[in-house]
Amino acid sequence: MICPCGCRAVLHMNLLPDERPCWRVTRHMDGSTSLHPSVWRQKECKSHFWFRKGRVKWCRAA
Ligand SMILES: [Zn+2]
């Protein structure tokens, strides 16, 4: 996915459980998906957000 903050960085979320960090994808009845845990970029734009039911939910900047 592309970083939702607009910086155009391409984010790669590892989904393989034997590698860290990895994310779990939940598929909902309505076909949307959620990611767990939240996505937190440690470099560049430092975006921190949840991806819930196909929508980005921003975490407040610390
Ligand atoms: Zn960004």
N, CA, C, O and the ligand as a Tripos MOL2 file, in Angstrom:
@<TRIPOS>MOLECULE
protein
  249   247    63     0     0
PROTEIN
NO_CHARGES

@<TRIPOS>ATOM
      1 N           0.8410   -1.1990    0.0000 N.3       1 MET1
      2 CA          0.0000    0.0000    0.0000 C.3       1 MET1
      3 C           0.8770    1.2500    0.0000 C.2       1 MET1
      4 O           2.0510    1.2120    0.3670 O.2       1 MET1
      5 N           0.2790    2.3370   -0.4160 N.am      2 ILE2
      6 CA          0.9850    3.6160   -0.4010 C.3       2 ILE2
      7 C           0.7140    4.3090    0.9300 C.2       2 ILE2
      8 O          -0.4020    4.2580    1.4460 O.2       2 ILE2
      9 N           1.7160    4.9420    1.4700 N.am      3 CYS3
     10 CA          1.5480    5.6370    2.7470 C.3       3 CYS3
     11 C           0.4160    6.6570    2.6360 C.2       3 CYS3
     12 O           0.4340    7.5060    1.7440 O.2       3 CYS3
     13 N          -0.5630    6.5810    3.5280 N.am      4 PRO4
     14 CA         -1.7510    7.4420    3.4250 C.3       4 PRO4
     15 C          -1.5080    8.9040    3.7760 C.2       4 PRO4
     16 O          -2.4030    9.7290    3.5920 O.2       4 PRO4
     17 N          -0.3270    9.2500    4.2750 N.am      5 CYS5
     18 CA         -0.0930   10.6400    4.6590 C.3       5 CYS5
     19 C           0.1600   11.5070    3.4420 C.2       5 CYS5
     20 O           0.1100   12.7340    3.5270 O.2       5 CYS5
     21 N           0.4350   10.8630    2.2870 N.am      6 GLY6
     22 CA          0.6730   11.6410    1.0900 C.3       6 GLY6
     23 C           2.1250   11.7410    0.7040 C.2       6 GLY6
     24 O           2.4580   12.4000   -0.2800 O.2       6 GLY6
     25 N           3.0100   11.0920    1.4690 N.am      7 CYS7
     26 CA          4.4350   11.1780    1.1440 C.3       7 CYS7
     27 C           4.8150   10.2500   -0.0110 C.2       7 CYS7
     28 O           5.9390   10.2940   -0.5100 O.2       7 CYS7
     29 N           3.8690    9.4150   -0.4260 N.am      8 ARG8
     30 CA          4.0410    8.5270   -1.5830 C.3       8 ARG8
     31 C           4.9830    7.3570   -1.3350 C.2       8 ARG8
     32 O           5.3000    6.6180   -2.2670 O.2       8 ARG8
     33 N           5.4250    7.1760   -0.1260 N.am      9 ALA9
     34 CA          6.2720    6.0220    0.1680 C.3       9 ALA9
     35 C           5.4290    4.7570    0.0420 C.2       9 ALA9
     36 O           4.2490    4.7370    0.3920 O.2       9 ALA9
     37 N           6.0560    3.7130   -0.4620 N.am     10 VAL10
     38 CA          5.3700    2.4320   -0.5610 C.3      10 VAL10
     39 C           5.6700    1.6390    0.6990 C.2      10 VAL10
     40 O           6.8310    1.4090    1.0360 O.2      10 VAL10
     41 N           4.6280    1.2270    1.3860 N.am     11 LEU11
     42 CA          4.7950    0.4860    2.6290 C.3      11 LEU11
     43 C           4.6400   -1.0040    2.3610 C.2      11 LEU11
     44 O           3.7110   -1.4470    1.6860 O.2      11 LEU11
     45 N           5.5750   -1.7540    2.9090 N.am     12 HIS12
     46 CA          5.4960   -3.2110    2.7710 C.3      12 HIS12
     47 C           5.2210   -3.8020    4.1410 C.2      12 HIS12
     48 O           6.0480   -3.7250    5.0500 O.2      12 HIS12
     49 N           4.0610   -4.3840    4.2680 N.am     13 MET13
     50 CA          3.7180   -5.0130    5.5370 C.3      13 MET13
     51 C           3.9610   -6.5090    5.4220 C.2      13 MET13
     52 O           3.3400   -7.2060    4.6200 O.2      13 MET13
     53 N           4.8690   -6.9700    6.2370 N.am     14 ASN14
     54 CA          5.1760   -8.3930    6.2280 C.3      14 ASN14
     55 C           4.0370   -9.1910    6.8690 C.2      14 ASN14
     56 O           3.6110   -8.8910    7.9840 O.2      14 ASN14
     57 N           3.5610  -10.1840    6.1710 N.am     15 LEU15
     58 CA          2.4480  -10.9760    6.6910 C.3      15 LEU15
     59 C           2.8780  -12.3840    7.0700 C.2      15 LEU15
     60 O           2.0440  -13.2170    7.4280 O.2      15 LEU15
     61 N           4.1790  -12.6510    6.9920 N.am     16 LEU16
     62 CA          4.6500  -13.9850    7.3440 C.3      16 LEU16
     63 C           4.8610  -14.0760    8.8510 C.2      16 LEU16
     64 O           5.6410  -13.3110    9.4180 O.2      16 LEU16
     65 N           4.1780  -14.9940    9.4900 N.am     17 PRO17
     66 CA          4.2290  -15.0510   10.9640 C.3      17 PRO17
     67 C           5.5920  -15.4080   11.5170 C.2      17 PRO17
     68 O           5.8410  -15.1840   12.7010 O.2      17 PRO17
     69 N           6.4870  -15.9560   10.7060 N.am     18 ASP18
     70 CA          7.7940  -16.3240   11.2400 C.3      18 ASP18
     71 C           8.8380  -15.2370   11.0330 C.2      18 ASP18
     72 O          10.0260  -15.4570   11.2670 O.2      18 ASP18
     73 N           8.3930  -14.0680   10.5940 N.am     19 GLU19
     74 CA          9.3030  -12.9410   10.4740 C.3      19 GLU19
     75 C           8.7590  -11.7820   11.2840 C.2      19 GLU19
     76 O           7.5460  -11.6180   11.4160 O.2      19 GLU19
     77 N           9.6570  -10.9850   11.8230 N.am     20 ARG20
     78 CA          9.2310   -9.8400   12.6390 C.3      20 ARG20
     79 C           9.7130   -8.5580   12.0050 C.2      20 ARG20
     80 O          10.8080   -8.5490   11.4430 O.2      20 ARG20
     81 N           8.9530   -7.4610   12.0610 N.am     21 PRO21
     82 CA          7.5730   -7.4990   12.5530 C.3      21 PRO21
     83 C           6.6320   -8.0540   11.4970 C.2      21 PRO21
     84 O           6.9430   -8.0090   10.3070 O.2      21 PRO21
     85 N           5.5290   -8.5580   11.8990 N.am     22 CYS22
     86 CA          4.5510   -9.0370   10.9430 C.3      22 CYS22
     87 C           3.1690   -8.5480   11.3510 C.2      22 CYS22
     88 O           2.9120   -8.2690   12.5220 O.2      22 CYS22
     89 N           2.3030   -8.4520   10.3820 N.am     23 TRP23
     90 CA          0.9530   -7.9530   10.6290 C.3      23 TRP23
     91 C          -0.0660   -9.0380   10.3270 C.2      23 TRP23
     92 O           0.1370   -9.9080    9.4810 O.2      23 TRP23
     93 N          -1.1360   -8.9510   11.0330 N.am     24 ARG24
     94 CA         -2.2060   -9.9010   10.8280 C.3      24 ARG24
     95 C          -3.3320   -9.1980   10.0740 C.2      24 ARG24
     96 O          -3.7470   -8.0980   10.4380 O.2      24 ARG24
     97 N          -3.8080   -9.8360    9.0380 N.am     25 VAL25
     98 CA         -4.9020   -9.2610    8.2640 C.3      25 VAL25
     99 C          -6.1940   -9.9470    8.6660 C.2      25 VAL25
    100 O          -6.2890  -11.1740    8.6840 O.2      25 VAL25
    101 N          -7.1800   -9.1340    8.9850 N.am     26 THR26
    102 CA         -8.5030   -9.6580    9.3090 C.3      26 THR26
    103 C          -9.4490   -9.2790    8.1860 C.2      26 THR26
    104 O          -9.5180   -8.1190    7.7780 O.2      26 THR26
    105 N         -10.1710  -10.2660    7.6960 N.am     27 ARG27
    106 CA        -11.1410   -9.9760    6.6430 C.3      27 ARG27
    107 C         -12.5360  -10.0020    7.2560 C.2      27 ARG27
    108 O         -12.9170  -10.9560    7.9340 O.2      27 ARG27
    109 N         -13.2780   -8.9460    7.0050 N.am     28 HIS28
    110 CA        -14.5990   -8.8220    7.6220 C.3      28 HIS28
    111 C         -15.6930   -9.3520    6.7010 C.2      28 HIS28
    112 O         -15.4810   -9.5940    5.5120 O.2      28 HIS28
    113 N         -16.8620   -9.5190    7.2950 N.am     29 MET29
    114 CA        -18.0060  -10.0440    6.5450 C.3      29 MET29
    115 C         -18.3240   -9.1940    5.3190 C.2      29 MET29
    116 O         -18.7560   -9.7160    4.2910 O.2      29 MET29
    117 N         -18.1120   -7.9040    5.4270 N.am     30 ASP30
    118 CA        -18.4570   -7.0160    4.3110 C.3      30 ASP30
    119 C         -17.3560   -6.9530    3.2520 C.2      30 ASP30
    120 O         -17.4580   -6.1810    2.2980 O.2      30 ASP30
    121 N         -16.2970   -7.7650    3.4150 N.am     31 GLY31
    122 CA        -15.2530   -7.8110    2.4090 C.3      31 GLY31
    123 C         -14.1040   -6.8580    2.6580 C.2      31 GLY31
    124 O         -13.0870   -6.9280    1.9680 O.2      31 GLY31
    125 N         -14.2420   -5.9700    3.6250 N.am     32 SER32
    126 CA        -13.1570   -5.0540    3.9330 C.3      32 SER32
    127 C         -12.1060   -5.7700    4.7800 C.2      32 SER32
    128 O         -12.3530   -6.8570    5.3010 O.2      32 SER32
    129 N         -10.9510   -5.1620    4.9100 N.am     33 THR33
    130 CA         -9.8710   -5.7620    5.6840 C.3      33 THR33
    131 C          -9.3530   -4.7960    6.7400 C.2      33 THR33
    132 O          -9.4740   -3.5770    6.6160 O.2      33 THR33
    133 N          -8.7710   -5.3810    7.7810 N.am     34 SER34
    134 CA         -8.1230   -4.6020    8.8230 C.3      34 SER34
    135 C          -6.7410   -5.1780    9.0710 C.2      34 SER34
    136 O          -6.5000   -6.3640    8.8430 O.2      34 SER34
    137 N          -5.8410   -4.3360    9.5380 N.am     35 LEU35
    138 CA         -4.4930   -4.7710    9.8760 C.3      35 LEU35
    139 C          -4.2710   -4.6500   11.3760 C.2      35 LEU35
    140 O          -4.7550   -3.7180   12.0180 O.2      35 LEU35
    141 N          -3.5390   -5.5970   11.9130 N.am     36 HIS36
    142 CA         -3.1650   -5.5350   13.3200 C.3      36 HIS36
    143 C          -1.7140   -5.9740   13.4420 C.2      36 HIS36
    144 O          -1.3700   -6.9770   12.8170 O.2      36 HIS36
    145 N          -0.8520   -5.3330   14.1680 N.am     37 PRO37
    146 CA         -1.1180   -4.1040   14.9260 C.3      37 PRO37
    147 C          -1.1140   -2.8670   14.0360 C.2      37 PRO37
    148 O          -1.1830   -2.9770   12.8120 O.2      37 PRO37
    149 N          -1.0340   -1.7100   14.6410 N.am     38 SER38
    150 CA         -1.0090   -0.4650   13.8820 C.3      38 SER38
    151 C           0.2970   -0.3630   13.0880 C.2      38 SER38
    152 O           1.2880   -1.0260   13.3950 O.2      38 SER38
    153 N           0.2650    0.4770   12.0730 N.am     39 VAL39
    154 CA          1.4540    0.7130   11.2510 C.3      39 VAL39
    155 C           2.1440    1.9660   11.7630 C.2      39 VAL39
    156 O           1.5350    3.0320   11.8540 O.2      39 VAL39
    157 N           3.4060    1.8280   12.0920 N.am     40 TRP40
    158 CA          4.1500    2.9710   12.6050 C.3      40 TRP40
    159 C           5.4830    3.0400   11.8790 C.2      40 TRP40
    160 O           6.3590    2.1970   12.0750 O.2      40 TRP40
    161 N           5.6210    4.0370   11.0540 N.am     41 ARG41
    162 CA          6.8750    4.2000   10.3250 C.3      41 ARG41
    163 C           7.8920    4.8560   11.2450 C.2      41 ARG41
    164 O           7.6570    5.9360   11.7870 O.2      41 ARG41
    165 N           9.0100    4.1940   11.4080 N.am     42 GLN42
    166 CA         10.0370    4.7070   12.3180 C.3      42 GLN42
    167 C          10.9230    5.7520   11.6500 C.2      42 GLN42
    168 O          11.6630    6.4730   12.3180 O.2      42 GLN42
    169 N          10.8380    5.8240   10.3180 N.am     43 LYS43
    170 CA         11.6750    6.8010    9.6370 C.3      43 LYS43
    171 C          10.8260    7.6090    8.6640 C.2      43 LYS43
    172 O           9.6380    7.3450    8.4770 O.2      43 LYS43
    173 N          11.4520    8.5800    8.0630 N.am     44 GLU44
    174 CA         10.7800    9.4760    7.1360 C.3      44 GLU44
    175 C           9.5570   10.1210    7.7820 C.2      44 GLU44
    176 O           9.7000   10.8430    8.7680 O.2      44 GLU44
    177 N           8.3670    9.8820    7.2560 N.am     45 CYS45
    178 CA          7.2150   10.6760    7.6970 C.3      45 CYS45
    179 C           6.7070   10.3030    9.0800 C.2      45 CYS45
    180 O           5.9080   11.0430    9.6540 O.2      45 CYS45
    181 N           7.1470    9.1730    9.6340 N.am     46 LYS46
    182 CA          6.7490    8.7480   10.9800 C.3      46 LYS46
    183 C           5.2370    8.6130   11.1520 C.2      46 LYS46
    184 O           4.6930    8.8640   12.2270 O.2      46 LYS46
    185 N           4.5860    8.2190   10.0870 N.am     47 SER47
    186 CA          3.1460    8.0300   10.1790 C.3      47 SER47
    187 C           2.8190    6.9000   11.1460 C.2      47 SER47
    188 O           3.5180    5.8880   11.2040 O.2      47 SER47
    189 N           1.7720    7.0880   11.8810 N.am     48 HIS48
    190 CA          1.2950    6.0640   12.8140 C.3      48 HIS48
    191 C          -0.2150    5.9830   12.6620 C.2      48 HIS48
    192 O          -0.9420    6.9210   12.9900 O.2      48 HIS48
    193 N          -0.6650    4.8600   12.1670 N.am     49 PHE49
    194 CA         -2.0960    4.7590   11.9000 C.3      49 PHE49
    195 C          -2.5560    3.3170   12.0010 C.2      49 PHE49
    196 O          -1.7630    2.3780   11.9260 O.2      49 PHE49
    197 N          -3.8530    3.1740   12.1730 N.am     50 TRP50
    198 CA         -4.5030    1.8770   12.1250 C.3      50 TRP50
    199 C          -5.1970    1.7630   10.7810 C.2      50 TRP50
    200 O          -5.6810    2.7460   10.2200 O.2      50 TRP50
    201 N          -5.2300    0.5490   10.2860 N.am     51 PHE51
    202 CA         -5.9790    0.2940    9.0700 C.3      51 PHE51
    203 C          -7.1630   -0.5780    9.4850 C.2      51 PHE51
    204 O          -7.0080   -1.7600    9.7900 O.2      51 PHE51
    205 N          -8.3440    0.0300    9.4880 N.am     52 ARG52
    206 CA         -9.5250   -0.6280   10.0100 C.3      52 ARG52
    207 C         -10.6290   -0.6410    8.9700 C.2      52 ARG52
    208 O         -11.0680    0.4070    8.4940 O.2      52 ARG52
    209 N         -11.0720   -1.8430    8.6220 N.am     53 LYS53
    210 CA        -12.1750   -1.9930    7.6690 C.3      53 LYS53
    211 C         -11.9510   -1.1610    6.4160 C.2      53 LYS53
    212 O         -12.8530   -0.4690    5.9460 O.2      53 LYS53
    213 N         -10.7380   -1.2380    5.8840 N.am     54 GLY54
    214 CA        -10.4300   -0.5700    4.6400 C.3      54 GLY54
    215 C         -10.1940    0.9230    4.7680 C.2      54 GLY54
    216 O         -10.0200    1.6150    3.7650 O.2      54 GLY54
    217 N         -10.1860    1.4250    6.0020 N.am     55 ARG55
    218 CA         -9.9980    2.8570    6.1930 C.3      55 ARG55
    219 C          -8.8160    3.1270    7.1150 C.2      55 ARG55
    220 O          -8.5080    2.3370    8.0080 O.2      55 ARG55
    221 N          -8.1680    4.2510    6.8810 N.am     56 VAL56
    222 CA         -7.0330    4.6430    7.7170 C.3      56 VAL56
    223 C          -7.5280    5.4300    8.8990 C.2      56 VAL56
    224 O          -8.2830    6.3920    8.7550 O.2      56 VAL56
    225 N          -7.0960    5.0120   10.0760 N.am     57 LYS57
    226 CA         -7.4360    5.7330   11.2950 C.3      57 LYS57
    227 C          -6.1360    6.2260   11.8990 C.2      57 LYS57
    228 O          -5.3170    5.4280   12.3550 O.2      57 LYS57
    229 N          -5.9450    7.5200   11.9060 N.am     58 TRP58
    230 CA         -4.6790    8.0770   12.3840 C.3      58 TRP58
    231 C          -4.5680    8.0100   13.8920 C.2      58 TRP58
    232 O          -5.5350    8.2150   14.6260 O.2      58 TRP58
    233 N          -3.3480    7.7160   14.3300 N.am     59 CYS59
    234 CA         -3.0320    7.8560   15.7430 C.3      59 CYS59
    235 C          -2.4840    9.2730   15.9180 C.2      59 CYS59
    236 O          -1.8330    9.8180   15.0270 O.2      59 CYS59
    237 N          -2.7560    9.8420   17.0650 N.am     60 ARG60
    238 CA         -2.2250   11.1810   17.2990 C.3      60 ARG60
    239 C          -0.7120   11.1210   17.4390 C.2      60 ARG60
    240 O          -0.1650   10.1770   18.0080 O.2      60 ARG60
    241 N          -0.0530   12.1280   16.9180 N.am     61 ALA61
    242 CA          1.4030   12.1920   17.0530 C.3      61 ALA61
    243 C           1.7670   12.2930   18.5230 C.2      61 ALA61
    244 O           1.1330   13.0250   19.2840 O.2      61 ALA61
    245 N           2.7850   11.5570   18.9100 N.am     62 ALA62
    246 CA          3.1800   11.5400   20.3140 C.3      62 ALA62
    247 C           3.7730   12.8910   20.7120 C.2      62 ALA62
    248 O           4.1680   13.0780   21.8630 O.2      62 ALA62
    249 ZN          4.0070    9.0140    4.8220 Zn       63 ZN63
@<TRIPOS>BOND
     1     1     2 1
     2     2     3 1
     3     3     4 2
     4     3     5 am
     5     5     6 1
     6     6     7 1
     7     7     8 2
     8     7     9 am
     9     9    10 1
    10    10    11 1
    11    11    12 2
    12    11    13 am
    13    13    14 1
    14    14    15 1
    15    15    16 2
    16    15    17 am
    17    17    18 1
    18    18    19 1
    19    19    20 2
    20    19    21 am
    21    21    22 1
    22    22    23 1
    23    23    24 2
    24    23    25 am
    25    25    26 1
    26    26    27 1
    27    27    28 2
    28    27    29 am
    29    29    30 1
    30    30    31 1
    31    31    32 2
    32    31    33 am
    33    33    34 1
    34    34    35 1
    35    35    36 2
    36    35    37 am
    37    37    38 1
    38    38    39 1
    39    39    40 2
    40    39    41 am
    41    41    42 1
    42    42    43 1
    43    43    44 2
    44    43    45 am
    45    45    46 1
    46    46    47 1
    47    47    48 2
    48    47    49 am
    49    49    50 1
    50    50    51 1
    51    51    52 2
    52    51    53 am
    53    53    54 1
    54    54    55 1
    55    55    56 2
    56    55    57 am
    57    57    58 1
    58    58    59 1
    59    59    60 2
    60    59    61 am
    61    61    62 1
    62    62    63 1
    63    63    64 2
    64    63    65 am
    65    65    66 1
    66    66    67 1
    67    67    68 2
    68    67    69 am
    69    69    70 1
    70    70    71 1
    71    71    72 2
    72    71    73 am
    73    73    74 1
    74    74    75 1
    75    75    76 2
    76    75    77 am
    77    77    78 1
    78    78    79 1
    79    79    80 2
    80    79    81 am
    81    81    82 1
    82    82    83 1
    83    83    84 2
    84    83    85 am
    85    85    86 1
    86    86    87 1
    87    87    88 2
    88    87    89 am
    89    89    90 1
    90    90    91 1
    91    91    92 2
    92    91    93 am
    93    93    94 1
    94    94    95 1
    95    95    96 2
    96    95    97 am
    97    97    98 1
    98    98    99 1
    99    99   100 2
   100    99   101 am
   101   101   102 1
   102   102   103 1
   103   103   104 2
   104   103   105 am
   105   105   106 1
   106   106   107 1
   107   107   108 2
   108   107   109 am
   109   109   110 1
   110   110   111 1
   111   111   112 2
   112   111   113 am
   113   113   114 1
   114   114   115 1
   115   115   116 2
   116   115   117 am
   117   117   118 1
   118   118   119 1
   119   119   120 2
   120   119   121 am
   121   121   122 1
   122   122   123 1
   123   123   124 2
   124   123   125 am
   125   125   126 1
   126   126   127 1
   127   127   128 2
   128   127   129 am
   129   129   130 1
   130   130   131 1
   131   131   132 2
   132   131   133 am
   133   133   134 1
   134   134   135 1
   135   135   136 2
   136   135   137 am
   137   137   138 1
   138   138   139 1
   139   139   140 2
   140   139   141 am
   141   141   142 1
   142   142   143 1
   143   143   144 2
   144   143   145 am
   145   145   146 1
   146   146   147 1
   147   147   148 2
   148   147   149 am
   149   149   150 1
   150   150   151 1
   151   151   152 2
   152   151   153 am
   153   153   154 1
   154   154   155 1
   155   155   156 2
   156   155   157 am
   157   157   158 1
   158   158   159 1
   159   159   160 2
   160   159   161 am
   161   161   162 1
   162   162   163 1
   163   163   164 2
   164   163   165 am
   165   165   166 1
   166   166   167 1
   167   167   168 2
   168   167   169 am
   169   169   170 1
   170   170   171 1
   171   171   172 2
   172   171   173 am
   173   173   174 1
   174   174   175 1
   175   175   176 2
   176   175   177 am
   177   177   178 1
   178   178   179 1
   179   179   180 2
   180   179   181 am
   181   181   182 1
   182   182   183 1
   183   183   184 2
   184   183   185 am
   185   185   186 1
   186   186   187 1
   187   187   188 2
   188   187   189 am
   189   189   190 1
   190   190   191 1
   191   191   192 2
   192   191   193 am
   193   193   194 1
   194   194   195 1
   195   195   196 2
   196   195   197 am
   197   197   198 1
   198   198   199 1
   199   199   200 2
   200   199   201 am
   201   201   202 1
   202   202   203 1
   203   203   204 2
   204   203   205 am
   205   205   206 1
   206   206   207 1
   207   207   208 2
   208   207   209 am
   209   209   210 1
   210   210   211 1
   211   211   212 2
   212   211   213 am
   213   213   214 1
   214   214   215 1
   215   215   216 2
   216   215   217 am
   217   217   218 1
   218   218   219 1
   219   219   220 2
   220   219   221 am
   221   221   222 1
   222   222   223 1
   223   223   224 2
   224   223   225 am
   225   225   226 1
   226   226   227 1
   227   227   228 2
   228   227   229 am
   229   229   230 1
   230   230   231 1
   231   231   232 2
   232   231   233 am
   233   233   234 1
   234   234   235 1
   235   235   236 2
   236   235   237 am
   237   237   238 1
   238   238   239 1
   239   239   240 2
   240   239   241 am
   241   241   242 1
   242   242   243 1
   243   243   244 2
   244   243   245 am
   245   245   246 1
   246   246   247 1
   247   247   248 2
@<TRIPOS>SUBSTRUCTURE
     1 MET1         2 RESIDUE 1 A MET
     2 ILE2         6 RESIDUE 1 A ILE
     3 CYS3        10 RESIDUE 1 A CYS
     4 PRO4        14 RESIDUE 1 A PRO
     5 CYS5        18 RESIDUE 1 A CYS
     6 GLY6        22 RESIDUE 1 A GLY
     7 CYS7        26 RESIDUE 1 A CYS
     8 ARG8        30 RESIDUE 1 A ARG
     9 ALA9        34 RESIDUE 1 A ALA
    10 VAL10       38 RESIDUE 1 A VAL
    11 LEU11       42 RESIDUE 1 A LEU
    12 HIS12       46 RESIDUE 1 A HIS
    13 MET13       50 RESIDUE 1 A MET
    14 ASN14       54 RESIDUE 1 A ASN
    15 LEU15       58 RESIDUE 1 A LEU
    16 LEU16       62 RESIDUE 1 A LEU
    17 PRO17       66 RESIDUE 1 A PRO
    18 ASP18       70 RESIDUE 1 A ASP
    19 GLU19       74 RESIDUE 1 A GLU
    20 ARG20       78 RESIDUE 1 A ARG
    21 PRO21       82 RESIDUE 1 A PRO
    22 CYS22       86 RESIDUE 1 A CYS
    23 TRP23       90 RESIDUE 1 A TRP
    24 ARG24       94 RESIDUE 1 A ARG
    25 VAL25       98 RESIDUE 1 A VAL
    26 THR26      102 RESIDUE 1 A THR
    27 ARG27      106 RESIDUE 1 A ARG
    28 HIS28      110 RESIDUE 1 A HIS
    29 MET29      114 RESIDUE 1 A MET
    30 ASP30      118 RESIDUE 1 A ASP
    31 GLY31      122 RESIDUE 1 A GLY
    32 SER32      126 RESIDUE 1 A SER
    33 THR33      130 RESIDUE 1 A THR
    34 SER34      134 RESIDUE 1 A SER
    35 LEU35      138 RESIDUE 1 A LEU
    36 HIS36      142 RESIDUE 1 A HIS
    37 PRO37      146 RESIDUE 1 A PRO
    38 SER38      150 RESIDUE 1 A SER
    39 VAL39      154 RESIDUE 1 A VAL
    40 TRP40      158 RESIDUE 1 A TRP
    41 ARG41      162 RESIDUE 1 A ARG
    42 GLN42      166 RESIDUE 1 A GLN
    43 LYS43      170 RESIDUE 1 A LYS
    44 GLU44      174 RESIDUE 1 A GLU
    45 CYS45      178 RESIDUE 1 A CYS
    46 LYS46      182 RESIDUE 1 A LYS
    47 SER47      186 RESIDUE 1 A SER
    48 HIS48      190 RESIDUE 1 A HIS
    49 PHE49      194 RESIDUE 1 A PHE
    50 TRP50      198 RESIDUE 1 A TRP
    51 PHE51      202 RESIDUE 1 A PHE
    52 ARG52      206 RESIDUE 1 A ARG
    53 LYS53      210 RESIDUE 1 A LYS
    54 GLY54      214 RESIDUE 1 A GLY
    55 ARG55      218 RESIDUE 1 A ARG
    56 VAL56      222 RESIDUE 1 A VAL
    57 LYS57      226 RESIDUE 1 A LYS
    58 TRP58      230 RESIDUE 1 A TRP
    59 CYS59      234 RESIDUE 1 A CYS
    60 ARG60      238 RESIDUE 1 A ARG
    61 ALA61      242 RESIDUE 1 A ALA
    62 ALA62      246 RESIDUE 1 A ALA
    63 ZN63       249 GROUP 0 **** ****
